[in-house]
């Protein structure tokens, strides 16, 4: 049964009383006139429209997949199926709302008396009492205009234009008193301000078209769509595909291919999960292994990496957690390191090695060492660090990159492609959103430490700090410390130097 046949079946069969009443009202002008509907659904649109077993569902990916049409048809059939239901359809701005959802829904909805649209209130009402409200949320606080409101379904078109906070608040508006399936329905392309939260909540956790339960306990599903699957558009506007193929590479990949691992302004355009993400394997015992970390109370992020004899880097383990003391962070690092595993060094940024607390005069490195995790200083040269990462991501003549990441390192795989170019410093990454930078900074420290010139380390090792010298330095006054550091060529920066 097609969507149009289904709609007519519901109108004529499941709601005979309302249907007869509406026909009686219309009978004075148009006797026996059936509602005029224009509903054609692609297979994936149909799955999106009729899915009722999830709390949140998302449709889309590439441009031209029929997202707005799917939302409008889904809203109509839900409204018919559940008399008296209420729905909210949102775009980011009113201009977008008027040019997409409002314009699109008239193509599919019946005319009067079956459906009336109030253009001043932007509310449509069907003959059975169901209502559909159209709105926008251009500013963060625009969502509060729906405070106290209740909707059975909220539909976000171009969901990546909305922030995560807006999404969470709108979720609280999905409620009601009458039995009916209630959910959020999203449709979108990759990119924009909400790219990260949409990808994290809908794209990454499971295979497409597979219902899954998120970390928050909500049941979700993502249904991808591509332009080439839209037979109507391909037939009626074949030039559209040609125009998409001429777009700049990043835009072409996101809008035509619907790829979520590349976005406009992406710093690491070299990153491709199909190439850089691999299944875990047993690392040979003779390979060198290192750890690198970034620490703060907001996040402790650590990576383990191994170097093969031919000079390739494998990131084989990660650990991320907020609100850990230094003692707890060190404990986790040691706990996640297998017993007997030989780690050549643990790299950390200069602020951890050198910055001292006013209370004790000790550095964070001192506290890490006391907890059993000695550290080695890595460079904090951001440009050189990011270029080191770019270098190991590049494909070599044998068709493989110098660095690959085990699939179990989910946080790194998720965050690395989200780093954006800083428009003020194009050779650097933006530091916002901050929560995606921790594990990437850890990677940066490790890569620049591994690729840094050996002579610098050899020169440093000619003047090793002994254990006694280090103890004297710890107890010394500031002026004595300065003299010792001048003599030794710098402060002691880790266990390897004494």
Secondary structure, 3 states (H helix, E strand, C coil): CCHHHHHHHHHHHHCHHHHHHHHHHHCCCCCCCCCCCCCCCCHHHHHHHHCCCCCEEEEEECCCCCHHHHHHHHHHHHHHHCCCCEEEEEECCHHHHHHHHHHHHHHHCCCCCCEEEECCCCEEEECCCCEEEEEECCCHHHHHHHCCCCECEEEEECHHHCCHHHHHHHHCCECCCCCCCCEEEEEEECCCCCHHHHHHHHHCCCCCCCCEECCCCCEEEEEEECHHHCHHHHHHCHHHHHHHHCCCHHHHHHHHCCCCCCCCCECCCCCCHHHHEECCCCCCCCCEEEEEEEEECCEEEEEEEEECCCCCEEEEEEEEECCCCHHHHHHHHHHHCCCCCCCCEEEECHHHHHCECCCCCCEHHHHHHHCCCCCEECCCCHHHHHHHHHHHHCECCCCCECEEEECCCHHHHHHHCCCEEECCEEEEECCCCHHHCHHHHHHHHHHHHHHCCHHHHHHHHCCCCCHHHHHHHHHCCHHHHHHHHHHHCCCCCCHHHC
